Amino acid sequence: MTSFTDGIWNMVIFVGTVGGIIVLYVFVKNYSAGRPAGEGVQSMGHKWDGDLEELNNPLPRWWLNMFYITMIWGVIYLLLYPGVGTHPMLLGWSQVKQYDEQMAAAEERYGPIFEQFMNEDIAVVARSSDALKIGRRLFVNYCAGCHGSDAGGNPGFPNLRDNDWLHGGTPEAIKTTIMDGRNGVMPNWGEAVGEEGVKNLTQYVLSLNGRDFDGAAASAGEKTFNALCTSCHGKDGAGNPQLGGPDLTNNIWLYGGSPKSIAASIANGRKGEMPPHADFLGEAKSHLLAAYVFSLSKR
């Protein structure tokens, strides 16, 4: 079905492009002769400002020649480059091919710069000023959009400068996160526990990190927490790196720690995704990025 549709669109583009050039040529050819042979100069019936009048003089030859040269150039371009559909034409050029060639050339030139650190442990690389300079450039280019240029995070995107890690902060865990990505899902419990249950759970979560809370509501929320939440957040609420369950005791929040934000997370759930970068960056760049991120954490 896709091939058939592509074929139709290729035909439409071909007819529109080539037909347009032909129509322009015929139009200019027919209307560039000016007045018929033997006739004098005649008015075309258009006047402006009293005495400014359009006559049937032929177009200037230099202008016509430039127009024809432009059309010839367009025909030559369409023969060399894909301009009438997806056919690669005589040069076989495509934007994908050009991109692959440029990436291959860049890898040949810059690849050794990244590869030189591959045989060193990430913790060792994290102490190299040269490696960290490269790692910072990689981070700014590929990671700052989500985590901020200072790696301080944004709502829904973790702060990489503290020592709070959803999936573990060891060098190996950080590299795995970069290469393979992560998916975090907080189920929505609003329908299951009801409005009162959300309120009670919120009060219990507040109690876990020493903030002001309603004792009776927190006590009721603890029972619900033990029944529904401990598999991800642990019995003491300190989190579960194996599942990416956040630590609820340290007052560090991915989506905000106000009672309203906590209640929204419980009631509506949350879904976060760290995309995998292995295919895009390769292991050598991921190795350097992991070293840079590891160097940022407060230890």
MOCOR-V132688 format. One line per field, one symbol per residue. ss: DSSP state (@ for helix, = for strand, . for the rest). phi: phi as a letter, one per 30 degrees, with the letter a starting at -180 (. if undefined). psi: psi as a letter, one per 40 degrees, with the letter a starting at -180 (. if undefined). A space follows every 50 residues. Layout:
BEGIN
ss->???
phi->???
psi->???
END
This chain:
BEGIN
ss->.@@@@@@@@@@@@@@@@@@@@@@@@@@@@@@...........======.. .====.....@@@@@@@@@@@@@@@@@@@@..............@@@@@@ @@@@@@@@@@@@@@@......@@@@...@@@@@@@@@@@@@@.@@@@... ...=..=.............@@@@@@@@@@.=====...@@@@@@@@@@@ @@@@@@@@......@@@@@@@@@@@@@@.@@@@......=....=..... ........@@@@@@@@@@.=====...@@@@@@@@@@@@@@@@@@@...
phi->.ddddddddeddddddddddddddddddddccdidddjcddbddicbbhi bdbdccdddeddddddddddddddddddddbdbbkcddiddidadddddd dddddddddceeddddcddcddddddccdddddddddddddcbdeccidc idibejbddcccccbdcjcdeddddddddcibbcbcddceddcidddddd ddddddddcicdaddddddddddddddccddccidcidjbddcidddccc icbdcjcdeddddddddcibbbbcddcdddciddddddddddddddddb
psi->ddddddddddddddddddddddddddddddeedaiiheiahiieehiifd ehihifiiihddddddddddddddddddddihefaeheadefiidddddd dddddddddedddddeedeiiddddeehdddddddddddddeddddeide eeiihehiheeafhhdeieidddddddddeiihhhhihedddeidddddd ddddddddffihihddddddddddddddedddeideeeigddefhiheee fhhdeieidddddddddeiihihhiieddddiddddddddddddddih.
END
